[in-house]
Amino acid sequence: MQELNCGVLIIGGGPGGYVCAIRAGQLGLDVVLVEQDRPGGTCLTVGCIPSKALIHAAGEYERIATAAKAPVAGIGSLGATLDFAQTQGWKDEVVAKLTTGVTGLLRKAKVRVIKGQAAVRDGKSVVVTTADGEQMITCEHLVLATGSVPAELAHLPFGGDILSSTDALALAELPGSLAVVGGGYIGLELGTAFAKLGVLVTVVEAGPRILPAWDADLTAPVLRRLEKLGVRVMTGAQAGAFSEGSLQVRQGDQTIGIAAEKVLVTVGRRPRAQSAGLAALQLAMDGPFIGVDSQCRTSMSGVYAIGDVTGEPMLAHRAMAQGEALAERLAGKGTPWDHRAMPAVCFTDPEIVSLGLLPEAAKAAHGEVRIANFPFAANGKALAEEDIAGFVRVVSDAQGREILGIQAVGCGVSELAAGFALALEMGATLADVAATIHAHPTRGEAFHEATLMALGKGLHL
């Protein structure tokens, strides 16, 4: 068995792992990264990036197809054509460019990357099974970045016509019909994309409404758009057995058969907290997650964990931030983890952005609060683009000083997330945002207008 020693050994090359590796390498640490597949992890290879590429392609197709039926601003089309194999090929090219880029960045930072399956022996040593045999790696610091995988249902196990999100993104051809089990952001992002590509989509959600992480005001525009796309949304519904192109769904006192060539199960993700031999470490757990403190330290000295394996929110940018901060600490920089703002974005149509406290949570924590909405129906850029669904909302304390939360739903609002996060992270007041000149005409003006309304100084509504 080959033997290798390093200062920092990172298991998992996803957003948390590869960012930690690059930053640690930049800071002069001796780093080894073990990844069983391509660098980039779930997000880059089978999650965030390919799904956004598919969402973009679906949007372009639907826009052209719609213009053939009803011209927009005098612009029509003769119709849209779709070669799904080419669409998938283009999507895979986008992923390949980014994974190649990450590989180059790791090389530039002098990170040694080993492709193989890791098996932890103890807090200082790991055996990696590679194509060339087994390799023993010992280290001073061990970083666990093993990520998460799609959760499955016992009666709907993945395989064949039962798809995980990873399977759905790798389909060779479009199904005629698709049942999406789970009305969270993953199911609705992919369900919307497939509906735009002409697939008959049914969403089955056990709860009383879709996207339960957000309030009904934020999700109402998404529901209206789904209905316009012909997506059937069943809430308060339990998915049952699937056979011969029919999914049994229990809703109230009725059991209904839903026609579906494929079933996409999107009921969340589960952390890979017991993979790679991690159970042998007997780390303190936080439910299904590895327990960590504010410095990403586990219960074992010299062992750290970052990303999805450490708990909610299971977001790539959280993992990246943890990875960068941990690398700084391992290099003796002592960077604190003290973030107020953690953006959450749902790439449905329209998109949803949320930071800080939602209205009900703000009321529960602070009692009386101020809430102000500015609709895109009164925004010049939205009107010029003929897409006025949604609004920007600001939640502040009762005195109208501290901003407690910022939310938005509308076309392209994901691009407003950075500005929202900056305001919260820097502790901006309503007056600070209201006094900031926002470019015209942009959708970002709705943020400015919402703060003016919260201060009783609304101008354009």
C-alpha positions as CSV (number, residue, x, y, z in Angstrom):
1,M,0.0,0.0,0.0
2,Q,1.3,3.4,-1.0
3,E,1.6,5.9,1.8
4,L,1.2,9.7,1.7
5,N,1.4,12.4,4.4
6,C,-0.1,15.9,4.4
7,G,-1.1,18.8,6.6
8,V,-4.8,19.0,5.5
9,L,-6.8,16.1,4.1
10,I,-10.2,16.9,2.7
11,I,-12.7,14.2,1.9
12,G,-15.2,15.4,-0.8
13,G,-14.6,17.8,-3.7
14,G,-17.9,19.6,-3.6
15,P,-18.3,23.4,-3.1
16,G,-17.2,23.2,0.5
17,G,-14.3,20.8,-0.1
18,Y,-12.8,22.3,-3.2
19,V,-13.1,25.9,-1.9
20,C,-11.4,24.8,1.4
21,A,-8.7,23.1,-0.6
22,I,-8.0,26.0,-2.9
23,R,-7.9,28.6,-0.1
24,A,-5.7,26.4,2.1
25,G,-3.4,25.8,-0.7
26,Q,-3.2,29.6,-1.4
27,L,-2.2,30.1,2.2
28,G,0.7,27.7,1.9
29,L,-0.8,24.6,3.5
30,D,0.0,21.1,2.3
31,V,-3.4,19.9,1.0
32,V,-4.7,16.6,-0.3
33,L,-8.3,16.4,-1.7
34,V,-10.0,13.1,-2.1
35,E,-12.9,12.9,-4.5
36,Q,-14.5,9.8,-6.0
37,D,-15.9,11.6,-9.1
38,R,-15.2,14.9,-10.7
39,P,-14.4,18.1,-8.7
40,G,-17.4,20.2,-8.0
41,G,-19.6,17.7,-6.2
42,T,-23.4,17.5,-6.5
43,C,-23.9,21.2,-7.1
44,L,-21.6,21.5,-10.1
45,T,-22.0,18.1,-11.7
46,V,-25.5,16.9,-11.0
47,G,-27.3,19.7,-9.2
48,C,-27.2,23.5,-9.2
49,I,-25.4,24.1,-12.5
50,P,-27.0,21.5,-14.8
51,S,-30.4,22.2,-13.4
52,K,-30.0,25.9,-14.1
53,A,-28.8,25.2,-17.6
54,L,-31.9,23.0,-18.2
55,I,-34.1,25.7,-16.7
56,H,-32.5,28.3,-19.1
57,A,-33.0,26.1,-22.1
58,A,-36.6,25.3,-21.2
59,G,-37.3,29.0,-20.7
60,E,-35.9,29.9,-24.2
61,Y,-37.9,27.1,-25.8
62,E,-41.1,28.2,-24.1
63,R,-40.6,31.8,-25.0
64,I,-40.2,31.0,-28.7
65,A,-43.1,28.6,-28.7
66,T,-45.3,31.2,-27.0
67,A,-44.4,33.9,-29.5
68,A,-45.7,31.6,-32.2
69,K,-49.1,31.6,-30.6
70,A,-49.3,35.2,-29.4
71,P,-46.7,37.7,-30.6
72,V,-45.1,39.9,-27.9
73,A,-44.3,43.6,-28.7
74,G,-45.0,42.8,-32.3
75,I,-42.5,39.9,-32.4
76,G,-43.7,36.5,-33.4
77,S,-42.2,33.2,-34.4
78,L,-42.9,30.3,-36.8
79,G,-42.6,28.0,-33.8
80,A,-39.9,26.3,-31.7
81,T,-38.1,23.1,-32.4
82,L,-36.4,20.9,-29.7
83,D,-33.7,18.4,-30.0
84,F,-33.5,17.2,-26.4
85,A,-30.3,15.2,-27.0
86,Q,-28.6,18.4,-28.2
87,T,-30.0,20.2,-25.2
88,Q,-28.5,17.6,-22.8
89,G,-25.2,17.7,-24.7
90,W,-25.0,21.5,-24.4
91,K,-25.8,21.2,-20.6
92,D,-23.1,18.6,-20.2
93,E,-20.6,21.0,-22.0
94,V,-21.4,23.7,-19.4
95,V,-20.7,21.3,-16.6
96,A,-17.5,20.1,-18.2
97,K,-16.2,23.6,-18.6
98,L,-16.7,24.4,-14.9
99,T,-15.3,21.1,-13.7
100,T,-12.2,21.6,-15.8
101,G,-11.9,25.1,-14.4
102,V,-12.1,23.8,-10.8
103,T,-9.4,21.2,-11.6
104,G,-7.2,24.0,-12.9
105,L,-7.7,26.1,-9.8
106,L,-6.8,23.2,-7.5
107,R,-3.7,22.6,-9.6
108,K,-2.7,26.3,-9.4
109,A,-3.1,26.2,-5.6
110,K,-0.8,23.1,-5.5
111,V,-3.5,20.9,-4.1
112,R,-2.9,17.2,-4.6
113,V,-6.1,15.6,-5.9
114,I,-6.7,11.9,-5.5
115,K,-9.6,10.2,-7.3
116,G,-11.0,7.4,-5.3
117,Q,-13.2,6.1,-2.5
118,A,-12.1,7.2,1.0
119,A,-12.5,5.0,4.1
120,V,-11.6,6.7,7.3
121,R,-9.6,4.6,9.8
122,D,-9.3,7.2,12.5
123,G,-9.0,11.0,12.9
124,K,-5.5,11.0,11.4
125,S,-5.6,8.4,8.7
126,V,-7.7,7.4,5.6
127,V,-7.4,4.6,3.1
128,V,-8.3,5.6,-0.4
129,T,-9.2,2.9,-3.0
130,T,-8.1,4.2,-6.4
131,A,-7.9,2.7,-9.9
132,D,-4.2,1.8,-9.1
133,G,-4.9,0.2,-5.7
134,E,-5.1,1.3,-2.1
135,Q,-3.3,4.4,-0.7
136,M,-2.9,5.3,2.9
137,I,-3.0,9.0,3.7
138,T,-2.1,10.4,7.1
139,C,-2.8,14.0,8.1
140,E,-2.6,16.7,10.8
141,H,-6.1,18.0,10.1
142,L,-9.0,16.0,8.6
143,V,-11.9,17.8,6.9
144,L,-15.1,16.0,6.2
145,A,-17.0,17.4,3.2
146,T,-19.0,14.4,2.2
147,G,-22.1,16.3,1.2
148,S,-25.6,14.8,0.7
149,V,-27.7,12.6,-1.6
150,P,-31.3,12.7,-2.6
151,A,-33.7,11.2,-0.1
152,E,-35.9,8.4,-1.3
153,L,-39.2,6.9,-0.2
154,A,-39.4,3.3,0.9
155,H,-42.3,2.6,-1.5
156,L,-40.8,4.6,-4.3
157,P,-37.1,3.6,-4.4
158,F,-35.0,5.1,-7.1
159,G,-34.5,3.0,-10.2
160,G,-36.2,2.5,-13.6
161,D,-39.1,5.0,-13.9
162,I,-38.6,6.3,-10.4
163,L,-36.2,9.2,-10.7
164,S,-34.0,11.2,-8.3
165,S,-33.1,14.7,-9.3
166,T,-29.8,13.4,-10.6
167,D,-31.6,10.9,-12.8
168,A,-34.0,13.5,-14.1
169,L,-31.1,15.7,-15.3
170,A,-29.6,12.8,-17.2
171,L,-32.7,11.7,-19.1
172,A,-31.9,10.7,-22.7
173,E,-35.4,11.7,-23.9
174,L,-38.4,13.6,-22.5
175,P,-41.3,11.6,-21.0
176,G,-44.8,12.4,-22.1
177,S,-45.9,12.8,-18.5
178,L,-44.1,13.3,-15.2
179,A,-45.3,13.1,-11.6
180,V,-43.2,15.2,-9.2
181,V,-43.5,13.9,-5.6
182,G,-42.6,16.8,-3.3
183,G,-43.5,20.5,-3.8
184,G,-40.2,21.9,-2.5
185,Y,-37.8,24.0,-4.5
186,I,-36.0,21.1,-6.3
187,G,-39.2,19.5,-7.5
188,L,-40.8,22.8,-8.7
189,E,-37.6,24.0,-10.4
190,L,-37.3,20.8,-12.4
191,G,-41.1,20.3,-12.8
192,T,-41.4,23.9,-14.2
193,A,-38.6,23.2,-16.7
194,F,-40.1,20.0,-17.9
195,A,-43.5,21.6,-18.2
196,K,-42.0,24.3,-20.4
197,L,-40.4,21.6,-22.6
198,G,-43.9,20.2,-23.2
199,V,-44.1,17.4,-20.6
200,L,-47.4,17.0,-18.8
201,V,-46.5,17.6,-15.1
202,T,-48.4,16.8,-11.9
203,V,-47.0,17.9,-8.6
204,V,-47.9,15.9,-5.5
205,E,-47.3,17.7,-2.2
206,A,-48.2,16.2,1.2
207,G,-48.4,19.6,2.9
208,P,-51.2,22.2,2.5
209,R,-49.3,24.2,-0.1
210,I,-46.2,24.2,-2.3
211,L,-42.8,25.6,-1.2
212,P,-43.6,25.4,2.5
213,A,-40.3,27.1,3.5
214,W,-41.8,30.4,2.4
215,D,-45.1,32.2,3.1
216,A,-48.1,32.1,0.9
217,D,-47.7,35.7,-0.4
218,L,-44.2,34.8,-1.8
219,T,-45.4,31.5,-3.4
220,A,-48.7,32.7,-4.9
221,P,-47.1,34.0,-8.1
222,V,-45.3,30.7,-8.6
223,L,-48.6,28.8,-8.2
224,R,-50.3,31.1,-10.7
225,R,-47.5,30.5,-13.2
226,L,-47.6,26.7,-12.7
227,E,-51.4,26.8,-13.5
228,K,-50.7,28.9,-16.6
229,L,-48.1,26.3,-17.7
230,G,-50.7,23.5,-17.3
231,V,-49.1,22.0,-14.3
232,R,-51.5,20.1,-12.0
233,V,-50.7,20.9,-8.4
234,M,-52.2,18.5,-5.8
235,T,-51.7,19.6,-2.1
236,G,-52.6,17.6,1.0
237,A,-51.8,14.6,-1.2
238,Q,-49.9,11.4,-0.4
239,A,-48.1,9.6,-3.2
240,G,-48.6,5.8,-3.0
241,A,-47.6,2.9,-5.2
242,F,-46.5,3.3,-8.9
243,S,-47.0,0.7,-11.6
244,E,-47.6,0.5,-15.3
245,G,-47.6,4.3,-15.8
246,S,-49.9,5.2,-13.0
247,L,-49.1,6.8,-9.6
248,Q,-51.6,6.2,-6.9
249,V,-52.3,9.4,-4.9
250,R,-54.4,9.7,-1.8
251,Q,-56.1,13.1,-1.4
252,G,-58.6,13.4,1.4
253,D,-60.9,10.4,1.2
254,Q,-60.1,9.6,-2.4
255,T,-57.4,7.6,-4.1
256,I,-56.6,8.8,-7.6
257,G,-54.5,7.3,-10.3
258,I,-52.2,9.9,-11.9
259,A,-50.9,9.1,-15.4
260,A,-47.1,9.3,-15.3
261,E,-44.4,7.8,-17.6
262,K,-41.8,8.8,-15.0
263,V,-42.0,9.7,-11.3
264,L,-39.5,12.3,-9.9
265,V,-39.1,12.0,-6.1
266,T,-37.9,15.2,-4.5
267,V,-38.6,14.9,-0.8
268,G,-35.3,16.4,0.4
269,R,-31.7,15.4,0.8
270,R,-30.0,13.3,3.4
271,P,-26.4,14.0,4.6
272,R,-23.7,11.4,3.9
273,A,-22.7,11.4,7.6
274,Q,-22.1,7.7,7.7
275,S,-20.3,7.2,4.4
276,A,-16.6,6.9,3.9
277,G,-16.3,5.0,7.2
278,L,-17.3,8.0,9.2
279,A,-19.3,5.9,11.7
280,A,-16.0,4.5,13.0
281,L,-15.1,8.0,14.4
282,Q,-18.2,8.0,16.6
283,L,-18.6,11.7,16.3
284,A,-21.2,13.6,18.2
285,M,-24.3,14.0,16.0
286,D,-26.9,16.7,15.5
287,G,-29.8,14.5,14.4
288,P,-28.7,13.0,11.1
289,F,-25.9,15.6,10.7
290,I,-22.4,15.7,12.1
291,G,-22.3,18.1,15.0
292,V,-20.0,21.1,14.7
293,D,-19.3,24.3,16.6
294,S,-19.0,27.8,15.1
295,Q,-15.5,27.0,13.9
296,C,-16.6,23.7,12.1
297,R,-14.9,21.6,14.7
298,T,-16.4,18.2,15.4
299,S,-16.3,16.4,18.8
300,M,-12.9,14.8,17.8
301,S,-9.8,17.0,18.0
302,G,-8.3,17.7,14.6
303,V,-11.4,16.6,12.7
304,Y,-13.6,19.2,11.0
305,A,-16.8,19.1,8.9
306,I,-18.3,21.5,6.4
307,G,-21.2,21.7,4.0
308,D,-24.4,19.6,3.8
309,V,-23.1,17.0,6.2
310,T,-23.3,19.6,9.0
311,G,-26.9,20.6,8.6
312,E,-29.3,23.2,7.3
313,P,-29.4,25.2,5.3
314,M,-28.0,22.7,2.8
315,L,-26.7,25.3,0.3
316,A,-23.6,25.4,-1.9
317,H,-22.8,29.0,-0.9
318,R,-23.0,28.1,2.8
319,A,-20.5,25.2,2.2
320,M,-18.2,27.6,0.3
321,A,-18.2,30.1,3.0
322,Q,-17.5,27.5,5.6
323,G,-14.7,26.0,3.5
324,E,-13.0,29.4,3.1
325,A,-13.4,30.3,6.7
326,L,-12.0,26.9,7.9
327,A,-9.0,27.2,5.6
328,E,-8.2,30.6,7.1
329,R,-8.4,29.1,10.6
330,L,-6.2,26.1,9.8
331,A,-3.6,28.6,8.5
332,G,-3.8,30.5,11.8
333,K,-5.8,33.4,10.6
334,G,-8.6,33.0,13.1
335,T,-11.3,34.2,10.8
336,P,-14.6,34.2,12.8
337,W,-17.9,32.7,11.4
338,D,-20.3,35.5,12.1
339,H,-22.7,35.9,9.2
340,R,-26.2,37.5,9.5
341,A,-27.2,36.9,5.9
342,M,-27.6,33.5,4.2
343,P,-29.5,34.0,0.9
344,A,-31.9,31.3,-0.1
345,V,-33.0,31.3,-3.8
346,C,-35.7,29.3,-5.5
347,F,-35.2,29.2,-9.3
348,T,-38.8,28.7,-10.2
349,D,-40.7,30.9,-12.6
350,P,-40.9,33.5,-11.1
351,E,-37.9,33.2,-8.8
352,I,-37.9,33.7,-5.1
353,V,-35.2,35.2,-2.9
354,S,-35.3,35.2,0.9
355,L,-32.9,36.6,3.5
356,G,-33.3,37.1,7.2
357,L,-36.6,36.7,8.9
358,L,-40.0,36.1,7.2
359,P,-42.8,38.2,8.5
360,E,-44.3,35.7,10.9
361,A,-40.8,34.7,12.3
362,A,-40.0,38.4,12.7
363,K,-43.3,38.9,14.7
364,A,-42.5,35.9,16.9
365,A,-39.1,37.2,17.7
366,H,-39.7,41.0,17.9
367,G,-43.4,41.5,18.5
368,E,-44.5,44.5,16.5
369,V,-42.7,44.9,13.1
370,R,-43.0,46.9,9.9
371,I,-43.7,45.2,6.6
372,A,-43.6,47.0,3.3
373,N,-44.1,45.5,-0.2
374,F,-43.4,47.2,-3.5
375,P,-45.0,45.4,-6.5
376,F,-43.2,45.0,-9.8
377,A,-46.5,46.1,-11.4
378,A,-45.3,49.6,-10.5
379,N,-41.7,49.1,-11.7
380,G,-40.7,50.5,-15.0
381,K,-38.2,47.8,-16.0
382,A,-40.8,45.1,-15.2
383,L,-43.4,46.8,-17.3
384,A,-41.0,47.3,-20.2
385,E,-40.2,43.5,-20.1
386,E,-43.9,42.6,-19.8
387,D,-43.3,40.5,-16.7
388,I,-44.8,42.3,-13.7
389,A,-45.5,39.3,-11.4
390,G,-44.2,39.6,-7.8
391,F,-42.8,42.2,-5.4
392,V,-39.9,43.1,-3.1
393,R,-40.7,43.0,0.6
394,V,-38.8,44.5,3.5
395,V,-39.4,43.5,7.2
396,S,-38.0,45.8,9.9
397,D,-38.4,46.5,13.6
398,A,-41.3,48.5,14.9
399,Q,-39.2,51.7,14.9
400,G,-38.3,51.3,11.3
401,R,-34.6,51.1,11.9
402,E,-33.2,47.6,11.8
403,I,-33.9,45.5,8.7
404,L,-34.9,42.0,9.9
405,G,-35.6,40.4,6.6
406,I,-35.8,41.0,2.8
407,Q,-37.7,38.9,0.4
408,A,-38.6,39.1,-3.3
409,V,-40.5,37.1,-5.9
410,G,-40.3,38.0,-9.6
411,C,-38.5,37.6,-12.9
412,G,-34.7,37.5,-12.3
413,V,-34.8,38.4,-8.6
414,S,-32.0,35.9,-7.9
415,E,-29.7,38.7,-9.2
416,L,-30.9,41.0,-6.4
417,A,-29.8,38.5,-3.7
418,A,-26.3,40.0,-3.4
419,G,-27.6,43.5,-2.8
420,F,-30.0,42.2,-0.2
421,A,-27.3,40.2,1.5
422,L,-24.9,43.1,1.6
423,A,-27.6,45.3,3.3
424,L,-28.3,42.7,6.0
425,E,-24.6,41.7,6.5
426,M,-23.5,45.3,7.0
427,G,-26.5,46.1,9.3
428,A,-28.0,48.7,7.0
429,T,-31.0,50.5,8.2
430,L,-34.1,51.4,6.2
431,A,-32.8,54.9,6.0
432,D,-29.4,53.7,4.6
433,V,-31.1,51.8,1.7
434,A,-33.6,54.6,1.1
435,A,-30.7,57.1,0.9
436,T,-28.8,54.9,-1.6
437,I,-29.3,55.9,-5.2
438,H,-30.6,52.9,-7.3
439,A,-30.1,52.9,-11.0
440,H,-33.2,53.5,-13.2
441,P,-34.7,51.6,-14.8
442,T,-33.9,48.4,-12.9
443,R,-35.9,45.9,-10.9
444,G,-33.6,46.8,-8.0
445,E,-35.5,50.0,-7.6
446,A,-38.2,48.0,-6.0
447,F,-35.9,47.5,-3.0
448,H,-35.4,51.2,-2.7
449,E,-39.1,51.8,-3.0
450,A,-40.0,49.2,-0.4
451,T,-37.7,50.9,2.2
452,L,-39.3,54.3,1.3
453,M,-42.7,52.8,1.9
454,A,-41.6,51.3,5.2
455,L,-40.5,54.8,6.3
456,G,-43.8,56.3,5.1
457,K,-42.1,58.1,2.2
458,G,-43.3,56.0,-0.8
459,L,-42.9,57.8,-4.1
460,H,-44.2,55.6,-6.9
461,L,-47.2,53.9,-5.4
